[in-house]
Amino acid sequence: MLTHAQVWSAIDRLAARAGLSASGLARRAGLDPTTFNKSKRITASGRARWPSTESISKALAATGTSIEAFVGLIQGDKAGAPTRSVPLLGFAEAGAGGYFDDGGFPAGAGWDEIAFPAVDDTHAYALEVSGQSMEPAYRDGDVILVSPAAPIRRGDRVVVKTRDGEVMAKELKRSTAKTIELKSLNAQHPDRTIATEDVLWVARILWASQ
């Protein structure tokens, strides 16, 4: 028997295989971004809400997935890559307080979850990109996997949070005791040099959906 949980789990797996969050999958399919969100899966009265065949069809078309492959995801296709849930937050929200501790590790409430293929880093979390400020490296709806514990070297792409709450994704050009030099991922935005004392934390980007 096909269950409500199986269908929604298959949609989550479909999004993960495409390197997207549930809302990113909906946007790519031309749907309202909240179509596949967890808040839409149960009504206010507690009834199970099923995804429409039209929304599933559009999601399959957007990801180039056959109906046979989707059935495999419903059945928990063991031939696919293993997945693990990691905390997910919108990039635009990351500057607000309460989502990270002083070391840049996920903290507090408000995080969603996303399944990522073969994620071994227990400290990793995901940020969903919004807008065009990081193109062409990252597009609206892409998801980047970030590790606050991974070692960082020159040339790595990183997420930086300043003490005034600004969050940015850049390439690390140079780091000294006094400053951090960052190269913009978008040629229309300037490179940045920030005093070390003004940086709250820096975390390495391990992977990104493309």
ZIGI-V140282 format. One record per pair of residues at least 4 apart in sequence whose C-alpha atoms are under 6 Angstrom apart, sorted by the first residue. I is the first residue (numbers start at 1). J is the second residue. If there is no record, write none. Layout:
I:J + I:J
This chain:
5:9 + 6:74 + 7:74 + 10:73 + 10:74 + 15:20 + 15:21 + 15:22 + 15:25 + 16:20 + 16:115 + 16:116 + 19:209 + 20:24 + 20:25 + 20:143 + 22:36 + 22:37 + 23:33 + 23:34 + 24:141 + 26:31 + 26:33 + 27:31 + 27:33 + 29:58 + 29:59 + 29:62 + 41:49 + 42:46 + 42:47 + 42:48 + 42:49 + 43:47 + 53:57 + 60:64 + 60:65 + 72:77 + 73:77 + 81:117 + 82:117 + 82:118 + 83:115 + 83:116 + 83:117 + 83:118 + 84:115 + 84:116 + 85:113 + 85:114 + 85:115 + 86:113 + 86:114 + 86:125 + 87:111 + 87:112 + 87:113 + 87:125 + 88:111 + 88:112 + 88:113 + 88:126 + 88:127 + 89:111 + 89:127 + 90:127 + 90:128 + 91:127 + 91:128 + 91:129 + 95:165 + 95:166 + 95:167 + 98:108 + 99:106 + 99:107 + 99:108 + 100:104 + 100:105 + 100:106 + 100:107 + 101:105 + 101:107 + 104:148 + 104:201 + 124:146 + 124:147 + 125:145 + 125:146 + 126:144 + 126:145 + 126:146 + 127:143 + 127:144 + 128:142 + 128:143 + 129:140 + 129:141 + 129:142 + 130:140 + 130:141 + 131:140 + 134:138 + 134:185 + 134:186 + 135:139 + 135:186 + 142:209 + 143:208 + 143:209 + 144:207 + 144:208 + 145:205 + 145:206 + 145:207 + 146:204 + 146:205 + 146:206 + 147:203 + 147:204 + 148:203 + 154:172 + 154:173 + 155:171 + 155:172 + 155:173 + 156:171 + 156:172 + 157:170 + 157:171 + 157:205 + 158:169 + 158:170 + 158:171 + 158:203 + 158:204 + 158:205 + 159:168 + 159:169 + 159:202 + 159:203 + 160:167 + 160:168 + 160:201 + 160:202 + 161:166 + 161:167 + 161:200 + 161:201 + 162:166 + 162:198 + 162:199 + 162:200 + 163:198 + 163:199 + 163:200 + 170:182 + 170:183 + 170:184 + 170:185 + 171:182 + 171:183 + 172:182 + 173:181 + 173:182 + 174:180 + 174:181 + 175:180 + 178:195 + 178:196 + 179:194 + 179:195 + 179:196 + 180:193 + 180:194 + 181:192 + 181:193 + 182:191 + 182:192 + 183:191 + 184:191
